Amino acid sequence: MRNPNPFTARQVRLLEAIHNRIREINNPDPEVITNESYEFHTEQTKQFGKIPKLRFRPNSSRIKAEIVDSAGLIDESLKEKKAEIRAKFGIREARNAKANLFESEWNNIMLKAKKATFTVGLINQLLATSHQTISSPMALLQSIVMEEYKGQIKTNNPLQTANPKENREIKGYAQELAELE
């Protein structure tokens, strides 16, 4: 079977670094309190059309550069070669090079997602019957994918990750209603 992951190793590292940063921002009890926030919005790009974008506040470029660093996207040997060429020809380095790298990688990831969404949506639209929201092939595909990738999917479902002995304490809604009467 071909590589089942549609993303490159770099893209996976970037997505994981973004995930970690968003979790830090959303942490209700952080070690250091900051005024950092983020938002997803739609933006029209020349190359990709409309795609979802991620904006951090305040100082988005700094946060994006930190994400790029934590993802390890900067190749030091390539960075040294670029510095030599810049020095040789008198070209100055871009002020927001890491933020630009973040944007480039993000745009490529979103383009993949956009193409995949179109593919799934078109197949679903063409093969769904009048009483179906999700066509039979898409429902089958979803069950196949979830089964094949279940080892790679990280869940935050407390009931799934909790100790099963503790879950025995949880009572069903009908049982609780019966006890109240």
PyMOL commands that place a pseudoatom at each C-alpha (Angstrom):
pseudoatom trace, name=CA, resn=MET, resi=1, chain=A, elem=C, hetatm=0, pos=[0.000, 0.000, 0.000]
pseudoatom trace, name=CA, resn=ARG, resi=2, chain=A, elem=C, hetatm=0, pos=[1.214, 3.489, -0.774]
pseudoatom trace, name=CA, resn=ASN, resi=3, chain=A, elem=C, hetatm=0, pos=[1.927, 5.945, 1.993]
pseudoatom trace, name=CA, resn=PRO, resi=4, chain=A, elem=C, hetatm=0, pos=[-1.488, 6.382, 3.633]
pseudoatom trace, name=CA, resn=ASN, resi=5, chain=A, elem=C, hetatm=0, pos=[-0.627, 9.815, 5.046]
pseudoatom trace, name=CA, resn=PRO, resi=6, chain=A, elem=C, hetatm=0, pos=[-1.437, 12.633, 2.602]
pseudoatom trace, name=CA, resn=PHE, resi=7, chain=A, elem=C, hetatm=0, pos=[0.922, 15.002, 4.428]
pseudoatom trace, name=CA, resn=THR, resi=8, chain=A, elem=C, hetatm=0, pos=[4.684, 15.258, 4.298]
pseudoatom trace, name=CA, resn=ALA, resi=9, chain=A, elem=C, hetatm=0, pos=[6.698, 14.853, 7.497]
pseudoatom trace, name=CA, resn=ARG, resi=10, chain=A, elem=C, hetatm=0, pos=[7.251, 18.637, 7.539]
pseudoatom trace, name=CA, resn=GLN, resi=11, chain=A, elem=C, hetatm=0, pos=[3.533, 19.304, 7.298]
pseudoatom trace, name=CA, resn=VAL, resi=12, chain=A, elem=C, hetatm=0, pos=[2.756, 16.855, 10.097]
pseudoatom trace, name=CA, resn=ARG, resi=13, chain=A, elem=C, hetatm=0, pos=[5.362, 18.533, 12.326]
pseudoatom trace, name=CA, resn=LEU, resi=14, chain=A, elem=C, hetatm=0, pos=[3.876, 21.950, 11.528]
pseudoatom trace, name=CA, resn=LEU, resi=15, chain=A, elem=C, hetatm=0, pos=[0.312, 20.788, 12.227]
pseudoatom trace, name=CA, resn=GLU, resi=16, chain=A, elem=C, hetatm=0, pos=[1.416, 19.254, 15.537]
pseudoatom trace, name=CA, resn=ALA, resi=17, chain=A, elem=C, hetatm=0, pos=[3.253, 22.471, 16.492]
pseudoatom trace, name=CA, resn=ILE, resi=18, chain=A, elem=C, hetatm=0, pos=[0.146, 24.525, 15.639]
pseudoatom trace, name=CA, resn=HIS, resi=19, chain=A, elem=C, hetatm=0, pos=[-1.969, 22.112, 17.680]
pseudoatom trace, name=CA, resn=ASN, resi=20, chain=A, elem=C, hetatm=0, pos=[0.368, 22.484, 20.672]
pseudoatom trace, name=CA, resn=ARG, resi=21, chain=A, elem=C, hetatm=0, pos=[0.367, 26.282, 20.433]
pseudoatom trace, name=CA, resn=ILE, resi=22, chain=A, elem=C, hetatm=0, pos=[-3.410, 26.462, 20.205]
pseudoatom trace, name=CA, resn=ARG, resi=23, chain=A, elem=C, hetatm=0, pos=[-3.668, 24.183, 23.246]
pseudoatom trace, name=CA, resn=GLU, resi=24, chain=A, elem=C, hetatm=0, pos=[-1.310, 26.536, 25.130]
pseudoatom trace, name=CA, resn=ILE, resi=25, chain=A, elem=C, hetatm=0, pos=[-3.465, 29.529, 24.209]
pseudoatom trace, name=CA, resn=ASN, resi=26, chain=A, elem=C, hetatm=0, pos=[-6.673, 27.698, 25.193]
pseudoatom trace, name=CA, resn=ASN, resi=27, chain=A, elem=C, hetatm=0, pos=[-5.237, 26.393, 28.477]
pseudoatom trace, name=CA, resn=PRO, resi=28, chain=A, elem=C, hetatm=0, pos=[-7.574, 27.633, 31.231]
pseudoatom trace, name=CA, resn=ASP, resi=29, chain=A, elem=C, hetatm=0, pos=[-4.816, 27.444, 33.857]
pseudoatom trace, name=CA, resn=PRO, resi=30, chain=A, elem=C, hetatm=0, pos=[-1.558, 28.540, 32.143]
pseudoatom trace, name=CA, resn=GLU, resi=31, chain=A, elem=C, hetatm=0, pos=[1.777, 28.906, 33.913]
pseudoatom trace, name=CA, resn=VAL, resi=32, chain=A, elem=C, hetatm=0, pos=[2.213, 32.365, 32.381]
pseudoatom trace, name=CA, resn=ILE, resi=33, chain=A, elem=C, hetatm=0, pos=[-0.837, 34.463, 31.595]
pseudoatom trace, name=CA, resn=THR, resi=34, chain=A, elem=C, hetatm=0, pos=[-0.646, 36.149, 28.184]
pseudoatom trace, name=CA, resn=ASN, resi=35, chain=A, elem=C, hetatm=0, pos=[-3.037, 38.027, 25.938]
pseudoatom trace, name=CA, resn=GLU, resi=36, chain=A, elem=C, hetatm=0, pos=[-2.381, 35.724, 22.990]
pseudoatom trace, name=CA, resn=SER, resi=37, chain=A, elem=C, hetatm=0, pos=[-5.344, 34.609, 20.924]
pseudoatom trace, name=CA, resn=TYR, resi=38, chain=A, elem=C, hetatm=0, pos=[-6.019, 33.136, 17.518]
pseudoatom trace, name=CA, resn=GLU, resi=39, chain=A, elem=C, hetatm=0, pos=[-8.781, 33.013, 14.972]
pseudoatom trace, name=CA, resn=PHE, resi=40, chain=A, elem=C, hetatm=0, pos=[-9.543, 31.169, 11.775]
pseudoatom trace, name=CA, resn=HIS, resi=41, chain=A, elem=C, hetatm=0, pos=[-10.839, 33.209, 8.877]
pseudoatom trace, name=CA, resn=THR, resi=42, chain=A, elem=C, hetatm=0, pos=[-11.244, 32.958, 5.117]
pseudoatom trace, name=CA, resn=GLU, resi=43, chain=A, elem=C, hetatm=0, pos=[-8.831, 34.770, 2.855]
pseudoatom trace, name=CA, resn=GLN, resi=44, chain=A, elem=C, hetatm=0, pos=[-8.627, 35.133, -0.918]
pseudoatom trace, name=CA, resn=THR, resi=45, chain=A, elem=C, hetatm=0, pos=[-5.146, 34.220, -2.194]
pseudoatom trace, name=CA, resn=LYS, resi=46, chain=A, elem=C, hetatm=0, pos=[-3.810, 34.733, -5.709]
pseudoatom trace, name=CA, resn=GLN, resi=47, chain=A, elem=C, hetatm=0, pos=[-2.499, 31.198, -6.057]
pseudoatom trace, name=CA, resn=PHE, resi=48, chain=A, elem=C, hetatm=0, pos=[-5.048, 29.076, -4.152]
pseudoatom trace, name=CA, resn=GLY, resi=49, chain=A, elem=C, hetatm=0, pos=[-8.305, 31.030, -4.239]
pseudoatom trace, name=CA, resn=LYS, resi=50, chain=A, elem=C, hetatm=0, pos=[-10.215, 31.231, -0.959]
pseudoatom trace, name=CA, resn=ILE, resi=51, chain=A, elem=C, hetatm=0, pos=[-8.702, 29.161, 1.836]
pseudoatom trace, name=CA, resn=PRO, resi=52, chain=A, elem=C, hetatm=0, pos=[-8.937, 29.097, 5.626]
pseudoatom trace, name=CA, resn=LYS, resi=53, chain=A, elem=C, hetatm=0, pos=[-6.176, 31.085, 7.301]
pseudoatom trace, name=CA, resn=LEU, resi=54, chain=A, elem=C, hetatm=0, pos=[-4.927, 31.223, 10.871]
pseudoatom trace, name=CA, resn=ARG, resi=55, chain=A, elem=C, hetatm=0, pos=[-4.276, 34.566, 12.544]
pseudoatom trace, name=CA, resn=PHE, resi=56, chain=A, elem=C, hetatm=0, pos=[-2.612, 34.996, 15.922]
pseudoatom trace, name=CA, resn=ARG, resi=57, chain=A, elem=C, hetatm=0, pos=[-2.807, 38.116, 18.065]
pseudoatom trace, name=CA, resn=PRO, resi=58, chain=A, elem=C, hetatm=0, pos=[-0.813, 40.061, 19.095]
pseudoatom trace, name=CA, resn=ASN, resi=59, chain=A, elem=C, hetatm=0, pos=[2.381, 39.856, 17.069]
pseudoatom trace, name=CA, resn=SER, resi=60, chain=A, elem=C, hetatm=0, pos=[1.355, 37.118, 14.654]
pseudoatom trace, name=CA, resn=SER, resi=61, chain=A, elem=C, hetatm=0, pos=[4.745, 36.999, 12.923]
pseudoatom trace, name=CA, resn=ARG, resi=62, chain=A, elem=C, hetatm=0, pos=[6.567, 36.252, 16.175]
pseudoatom trace, name=CA, resn=ILE, resi=63, chain=A, elem=C, hetatm=0, pos=[4.154, 33.470, 17.131]
pseudoatom trace, name=CA, resn=LYS, resi=64, chain=A, elem=C, hetatm=0, pos=[4.358, 31.934, 13.649]
pseudoatom trace, name=CA, resn=ALA, resi=65, chain=A, elem=C, hetatm=0, pos=[8.164, 32.070, 13.817]
pseudoatom trace, name=CA, resn=GLU, resi=66, chain=A, elem=C, hetatm=0, pos=[8.068, 30.276, 17.184]
pseudoatom trace, name=CA, resn=ILE, resi=67, chain=A, elem=C, hetatm=0, pos=[5.814, 27.598, 15.697]
pseudoatom trace, name=CA, resn=VAL, resi=68, chain=A, elem=C, hetatm=0, pos=[8.199, 27.137, 12.763]
pseudoatom trace, name=CA, resn=ASP, resi=69, chain=A, elem=C, hetatm=0, pos=[11.099, 26.800, 15.212]
pseudoatom trace, name=CA, resn=SER, resi=70, chain=A, elem=C, hetatm=0, pos=[9.268, 24.295, 17.408]
pseudoatom trace, name=CA, resn=ALA, resi=71, chain=A, elem=C, hetatm=0, pos=[8.323, 22.255, 14.322]
pseudoatom trace, name=CA, resn=GLY, resi=72, chain=A, elem=C, hetatm=0, pos=[11.973, 22.195, 13.228]
pseudoatom trace, name=CA, resn=LEU, resi=73, chain=A, elem=C, hetatm=0, pos=[11.249, 23.401, 9.708]
pseudoatom trace, name=CA, resn=ILE, resi=74, chain=A, elem=C, hetatm=0, pos=[14.449, 25.407, 9.306]
pseudoatom trace, name=CA, resn=ASP, resi=75, chain=A, elem=C, hetatm=0, pos=[17.266, 23.364, 7.775]
pseudoatom trace, name=CA, resn=GLU, resi=76, chain=A, elem=C, hetatm=0, pos=[20.479, 24.787, 9.284]
pseudoatom trace, name=CA, resn=SER, resi=77, chain=A, elem=C, hetatm=0, pos=[22.773, 23.654, 6.446]
pseudoatom trace, name=CA, resn=LEU, resi=78, chain=A, elem=C, hetatm=0, pos=[20.451, 25.224, 3.880]
pseudoatom trace, name=CA, resn=LYS, resi=79, chain=A, elem=C, hetatm=0, pos=[20.225, 28.348, 6.029]
pseudoatom trace, name=CA, resn=GLU, resi=80, chain=A, elem=C, hetatm=0, pos=[24.035, 28.672, 5.993]
pseudoatom trace, name=CA, resn=LYS, resi=81, chain=A, elem=C, hetatm=0, pos=[24.161, 28.254, 2.201]
pseudoatom trace, name=CA, resn=LYS, resi=82, chain=A, elem=C, hetatm=0, pos=[21.510, 30.931, 1.775]
pseudoatom trace, name=CA, resn=ALA, resi=83, chain=A, elem=C, hetatm=0, pos=[23.449, 33.269, 4.085]
pseudoatom trace, name=CA, resn=GLU, resi=84, chain=A, elem=C, hetatm=0, pos=[26.601, 32.800, 1.983]
pseudoatom trace, name=CA, resn=ILE, resi=85, chain=A, elem=C, hetatm=0, pos=[24.727, 33.536, -1.240]
pseudoatom trace, name=CA, resn=ARG, resi=86, chain=A, elem=C, hetatm=0, pos=[23.040, 36.576, 0.320]
pseudoatom trace, name=CA, resn=ALA, resi=87, chain=A, elem=C, hetatm=0, pos=[26.407, 37.899, 1.514]
pseudoatom trace, name=CA, resn=LYS, resi=88, chain=A, elem=C, hetatm=0, pos=[27.998, 37.266, -1.885]
pseudoatom trace, name=CA, resn=PHE, resi=89, chain=A, elem=C, hetatm=0, pos=[25.334, 39.157, -3.823]
pseudoatom trace, name=CA, resn=GLY, resi=90, chain=A, elem=C, hetatm=0, pos=[24.371, 41.688, -1.165]
pseudoatom trace, name=CA, resn=ILE, resi=91, chain=A, elem=C, hetatm=0, pos=[20.801, 40.437, -0.731]
pseudoatom trace, name=CA, resn=ARG, resi=92, chain=A, elem=C, hetatm=0, pos=[19.309, 41.096, 2.663]
pseudoatom trace, name=CA, resn=GLU, resi=93, chain=A, elem=C, hetatm=0, pos=[17.272, 38.447, 4.464]
pseudoatom trace, name=CA, resn=ALA, resi=94, chain=A, elem=C, hetatm=0, pos=[13.512, 38.762, 4.562]
pseudoatom trace, name=CA, resn=ARG, resi=95, chain=A, elem=C, hetatm=0, pos=[12.351, 40.365, 7.787]
pseudoatom trace, name=CA, resn=ASN, resi=96, chain=A, elem=C, hetatm=0, pos=[9.629, 37.793, 8.417]
pseudoatom trace, name=CA, resn=ALA, resi=97, chain=A, elem=C, hetatm=0, pos=[11.244, 34.758, 6.778]
pseudoatom trace, name=CA, resn=LYS, resi=98, chain=A, elem=C, hetatm=0, pos=[9.917, 32.269, 9.342]
pseudoatom trace, name=CA, resn=ALA, resi=99, chain=A, elem=C, hetatm=0, pos=[6.407, 33.727, 9.255]
pseudoatom trace, name=CA, resn=ASN, resi=100, chain=A, elem=C, hetatm=0, pos=[6.533, 33.544, 5.455]
pseudoatom trace, name=CA, resn=LEU, resi=101, chain=A, elem=C, hetatm=0, pos=[7.591, 29.888, 5.685]
pseudoatom trace, name=CA, resn=PHE, resi=102, chain=A, elem=C, hetatm=0, pos=[4.655, 29.264, 8.043]
pseudoatom trace, name=CA, resn=GLU, resi=103, chain=A, elem=C, hetatm=0, pos=[2.248, 30.856, 5.546]
pseudoatom trace, name=CA, resn=SER, resi=104, chain=A, elem=C, hetatm=0, pos=[3.689, 28.864, 2.646]
pseudoatom trace, name=CA, resn=GLU, resi=105, chain=A, elem=C, hetatm=0, pos=[3.353, 25.533, 4.443]
pseudoatom trace, name=CA, resn=TRP, resi=106, chain=A, elem=C, hetatm=0, pos=[-0.125, 26.453, 5.745]
pseudoatom trace, name=CA, resn=ASN, resi=107, chain=A, elem=C, hetatm=0, pos=[-1.299, 27.364, 2.233]
pseudoatom trace, name=CA, resn=ASN, resi=108, chain=A, elem=C, hetatm=0, pos=[-0.075, 24.029, 0.856]
pseudoatom trace, name=CA, resn=ILE, resi=109, chain=A, elem=C, hetatm=0, pos=[-1.850, 22.108, 3.626]
pseudoatom trace, name=CA, resn=MET, resi=110, chain=A, elem=C, hetatm=0, pos=[-5.088, 24.017, 3.057]
pseudoatom trace, name=CA, resn=LEU, resi=111, chain=A, elem=C, hetatm=0, pos=[-4.874, 23.453, -0.710]
pseudoatom trace, name=CA, resn=LYS, resi=112, chain=A, elem=C, hetatm=0, pos=[-4.657, 19.694, -0.081]
pseudoatom trace, name=CA, resn=ALA, resi=113, chain=A, elem=C, hetatm=0, pos=[-7.640, 19.907, 2.259]
pseudoatom trace, name=CA, resn=LYS, resi=114, chain=A, elem=C, hetatm=0, pos=[-9.580, 21.997, -0.260]
pseudoatom trace, name=CA, resn=LYS, resi=115, chain=A, elem=C, hetatm=0, pos=[-8.977, 19.493, -3.068]
pseudoatom trace, name=CA, resn=ALA, resi=116, chain=A, elem=C, hetatm=0, pos=[-9.887, 16.557, -0.830]
pseudoatom trace, name=CA, resn=THR, resi=117, chain=A, elem=C, hetatm=0, pos=[-13.063, 18.276, 0.337]
pseudoatom trace, name=CA, resn=PHE, resi=118, chain=A, elem=C, hetatm=0, pos=[-14.079, 18.985, -3.265]
pseudoatom trace, name=CA, resn=THR, resi=119, chain=A, elem=C, hetatm=0, pos=[-13.430, 15.359, -4.215]
pseudoatom trace, name=CA, resn=VAL, resi=120, chain=A, elem=C, hetatm=0, pos=[-15.515, 14.002, -1.342]
pseudoatom trace, name=CA, resn=GLY, resi=121, chain=A, elem=C, hetatm=0, pos=[-18.248, 16.592, -1.855]
pseudoatom trace, name=CA, resn=LEU, resi=122, chain=A, elem=C, hetatm=0, pos=[-18.558, 15.939, -5.586]
pseudoatom trace, name=CA, resn=ILE, resi=123, chain=A, elem=C, hetatm=0, pos=[-18.693, 12.158, -5.169]
pseudoatom trace, name=CA, resn=ASN, resi=124, chain=A, elem=C, hetatm=0, pos=[-21.244, 12.556, -2.392]
pseudoatom trace, name=CA, resn=GLN, resi=125, chain=A, elem=C, hetatm=0, pos=[-23.404, 14.948, -4.434]
pseudoatom trace, name=CA, resn=LEU, resi=126, chain=A, elem=C, hetatm=0, pos=[-23.359, 12.781, -7.542]
pseudoatom trace, name=CA, resn=LEU, resi=127, chain=A, elem=C, hetatm=0, pos=[-23.998, 9.455, -5.789]
pseudoatom trace, name=CA, resn=ALA, resi=128, chain=A, elem=C, hetatm=0, pos=[-26.414, 10.408, -3.002]
pseudoatom trace, name=CA, resn=THR, resi=129, chain=A, elem=C, hetatm=0, pos=[-30.061, 9.545, -3.520]
pseudoatom trace, name=CA, resn=SER, resi=130, chain=A, elem=C, hetatm=0, pos=[-32.749, 12.122, -2.826]
pseudoatom trace, name=CA, resn=HIS, resi=131, chain=A, elem=C, hetatm=0, pos=[-33.273, 10.928, 0.755]
pseudoatom trace, name=CA, resn=GLN, resi=132, chain=A, elem=C, hetatm=0, pos=[-29.558, 10.631, 1.648]
pseudoatom trace, name=CA, resn=THR, resi=133, chain=A, elem=C, hetatm=0, pos=[-27.395, 13.307, 3.221]
pseudoatom trace, name=CA, resn=ILE, resi=134, chain=A, elem=C, hetatm=0, pos=[-24.293, 11.136, 2.898]
pseudoatom trace, name=CA, resn=SER, resi=135, chain=A, elem=C, hetatm=0, pos=[-24.061, 8.772, -0.064]
pseudoatom trace, name=CA, resn=SER, resi=136, chain=A, elem=C, hetatm=0, pos=[-23.510, 5.070, 0.542]
pseudoatom trace, name=CA, resn=PRO, resi=137, chain=A, elem=C, hetatm=0, pos=[-19.967, 5.078, -0.924]
pseudoatom trace, name=CA, resn=MET, resi=138, chain=A, elem=C, hetatm=0, pos=[-18.968, 7.983, 1.341]
pseudoatom trace, name=CA, resn=ALA, resi=139, chain=A, elem=C, hetatm=0, pos=[-20.432, 6.279, 4.417]
pseudoatom trace, name=CA, resn=LEU, resi=140, chain=A, elem=C, hetatm=0, pos=[-18.526, 3.100, 3.548]
pseudoatom trace, name=CA, resn=LEU, resi=141, chain=A, elem=C, hetatm=0, pos=[-15.354, 5.090, 2.885]
pseudoatom trace, name=CA, resn=GLN, resi=142, chain=A, elem=C, hetatm=0, pos=[-15.649, 6.838, 6.242]
pseudoatom trace, name=CA, resn=SER, resi=143, chain=A, elem=C, hetatm=0, pos=[-15.980, 3.532, 8.092]
pseudoatom trace, name=CA, resn=ILE, resi=144, chain=A, elem=C, hetatm=0, pos=[-13.012, 2.082, 6.172]
pseudoatom trace, name=CA, resn=VAL, resi=145, chain=A, elem=C, hetatm=0, pos=[-10.812, 5.114, 6.880]
pseudoatom trace, name=CA, resn=MET, resi=146, chain=A, elem=C, hetatm=0, pos=[-11.733, 5.284, 10.563]
pseudoatom trace, name=CA, resn=GLU, resi=147, chain=A, elem=C, hetatm=0, pos=[-10.930, 1.578, 10.951]
pseudoatom trace, name=CA, resn=GLU, resi=148, chain=A, elem=C, hetatm=0, pos=[-7.605, 1.782, 9.088]
pseudoatom trace, name=CA, resn=TYR, resi=149, chain=A, elem=C, hetatm=0, pos=[-6.415, 4.958, 10.843]
pseudoatom trace, name=CA, resn=LYS, resi=150, chain=A, elem=C, hetatm=0, pos=[-7.741, 4.291, 14.349]
pseudoatom trace, name=CA, resn=GLY, resi=151, chain=A, elem=C, hetatm=0, pos=[-4.191, 3.793, 15.658]
pseudoatom trace, name=CA, resn=GLN, resi=152, chain=A, elem=C, hetatm=0, pos=[-3.161, 7.236, 14.428]
pseudoatom trace, name=CA, resn=ILE, resi=153, chain=A, elem=C, hetatm=0, pos=[-6.196, 9.116, 15.701]
pseudoatom trace, name=CA, resn=LYS, resi=154, chain=A, elem=C, hetatm=0, pos=[-5.622, 10.775, 19.056]
pseudoatom trace, name=CA, resn=THR, resi=155, chain=A, elem=C, hetatm=0, pos=[-8.830, 11.305, 20.964]
pseudoatom trace, name=CA, resn=ASN, resi=156, chain=A, elem=C, hetatm=0, pos=[-9.574, 13.610, 23.840]
pseudoatom trace, name=CA, resn=ASN, resi=157, chain=A, elem=C, hetatm=0, pos=[-12.683, 11.648, 24.799]
pseudoatom trace, name=CA, resn=PRO, resi=158, chain=A, elem=C, hetatm=0, pos=[-12.460, 11.287, 28.597]
pseudoatom trace, name=CA, resn=LEU, resi=159, chain=A, elem=C, hetatm=0, pos=[-14.699, 8.232, 28.612]
pseudoatom trace, name=CA, resn=GLN, resi=160, chain=A, elem=C, hetatm=0, pos=[-12.469, 6.454, 26.121]
pseudoatom trace, name=CA, resn=THR, resi=161, chain=A, elem=C, hetatm=0, pos=[-9.194, 7.247, 27.894]
pseudoatom trace, name=CA, resn=ALA, resi=162, chain=A, elem=C, hetatm=0, pos=[-10.408, 7.005, 31.486]
pseudoatom trace, name=CA, resn=ASN, resi=163, chain=A, elem=C, hetatm=0, pos=[-9.992, 4.008, 33.733]
pseudoatom trace, name=CA, resn=PRO, resi=164, chain=A, elem=C, hetatm=0, pos=[-12.828, 1.562, 32.930]
pseudoatom trace, name=CA, resn=LYS, resi=165, chain=A, elem=C, hetatm=0, pos=[-13.354, 0.845, 36.643]
pseudoatom trace, name=CA, resn=GLU, resi=166, chain=A, elem=C, hetatm=0, pos=[-14.120, 4.531, 37.211]
pseudoatom trace, name=CA, resn=ASN, resi=167, chain=A, elem=C, hetatm=0, pos=[-16.695, 4.469, 34.399]
pseudoatom trace, name=CA, resn=ARG, resi=168, chain=A, elem=C, hetatm=0, pos=[-18.745, 1.883, 36.298]
pseudoatom trace, name=CA, resn=GLU, resi=169, chain=A, elem=C, hetatm=0, pos=[-19.684, 4.717, 38.637]
pseudoatom trace, name=CA, resn=ILE, resi=170, chain=A, elem=C, hetatm=0, pos=[-21.410, 6.551, 35.777]
pseudoatom trace, name=CA, resn=LYS, resi=171, chain=A, elem=C, hetatm=0, pos=[-25.117, 5.857, 35.738]
pseudoatom trace, name=CA, resn=GLY, resi=172, chain=A, elem=C, hetatm=0, pos=[-27.388, 6.050, 32.757]
pseudoatom trace, name=CA, resn=TYR, resi=173, chain=A, elem=C, hetatm=0, pos=[-29.937, 8.840, 32.466]
pseudoatom trace, name=CA, resn=ALA, resi=174, chain=A, elem=C, hetatm=0, pos=[-32.887, 6.442, 32.826]
pseudoatom trace, name=CA, resn=GLN, resi=175, chain=A, elem=C, hetatm=0, pos=[-31.345, 4.909, 35.962]
pseudoatom trace, name=CA, resn=GLU, resi=176, chain=A, elem=C, hetatm=0, pos=[-30.820, 8.334, 37.558]
pseudoatom trace, name=CA, resn=LEU, resi=177, chain=A, elem=C, hetatm=0, pos=[-34.425, 9.322, 36.786]
pseudoatom trace, name=CA, resn=ALA, resi=178, chain=A, elem=C, hetatm=0, pos=[-35.678, 6.059, 38.327]
pseudoatom trace, name=CA, resn=GLU, resi=179, chain=A, elem=C, hetatm=0, pos=[-33.676, 6.764, 41.501]
pseudoatom trace, name=CA, resn=LEU, resi=180, chain=A, elem=C, hetatm=0, pos=[-35.141, 10.290, 41.774]
pseudoatom trace, name=CA, resn=GLU, resi=181, chain=A, elem=C, hetatm=0, pos=[-38.735, 9.014, 41.704]
for i in range(1, 181): cmd.bond("trace and resi %d" % i, "trace and resi %d" % (i + 1))
show_as sticks, trace
zoom trace
